[in-house]
Amino acid sequence: MNILNRTWNLIMGKTERKLEDLEWNNPEVVYDNALAKKRQCFEELLDAVAQFETSVSASREKMAKLNLDREQLENALRGARATESMKDGPTIVKLLEKKEEEISEHRALLEQDEKDLQGIKAELEQAHAEVERFEAESDRELAKIKALKTKEQVEQALAGMGKEPELQSLARLRDRQKKEENRLKLFRELNEPKTLNTERTEDEYVEKFRNLCREQSSAGEIFVKEEKAVLLA
């Protein structure tokens, strides 16, 4: 039983994910369907209110008819009282009492219907406002979803750019360029001290040779002076 439950939950989970993906890829359809349902509910409520208002109008007309009947009975009663007609008087009184009872009952029903009608009309106004609000919301939310999906597409495109062969070649070329630049820099750094040391060594040799020449000249001069001194002695 547990295996069946897990299997069923797994199937339902996959179905819900597929449905969610389908709705995300078609948000216009989702909002259109929801808006159509709200409009349908509003139209049904509108028909019901119109029908109920028609019933209340008929009840008002009946109330007016009852009041007219009562007025006629009251006139007839005044006539019977004027003639002291014992034949018609009691009957008119009886009919007038029944009419008053009927009017009282119908008035109570009409007052309740009038109250209910006002409440239903308020609900109708709210339903109409809800439809208008949802229409504006759907336009706004669809624009947000479109912007979000566009942003996701751009991010996915940027993320996938590095996987293109041409761009991978470009990246390798840039890496090789940096490598060669660093290699040349290192080569120069390694060779510059050797060149300087060679130049300084050659200068030293030149200077040393000059010193030798000077020493030789000085030695010759001293030798000549010593020979002259011997001869003079």
Buried (B, 14 or more C-beta within 10 A) or exposed (E): EEEEEEEEEEEEEEEEEEEEEEEEEEBEEBBEEEBEEBBEEBEEBEEEBEEBBEEBEEBEEBBEEBBEBBEBBEEBBEEBEEEEBEEEBEBBBEBBEEBEEBBEEBBEEBEEBEEEBEEBEEEBEEBEEBBEEBBEBBEEEBEEBEEEEEEEEEEEEEEEEEEEEEEEEEEEEEEEEEEEEEEEEEEEEEEEEEEEEEEEEEEEEEEEEEEEEEEEEEEEEEEEEEEEEEEEE
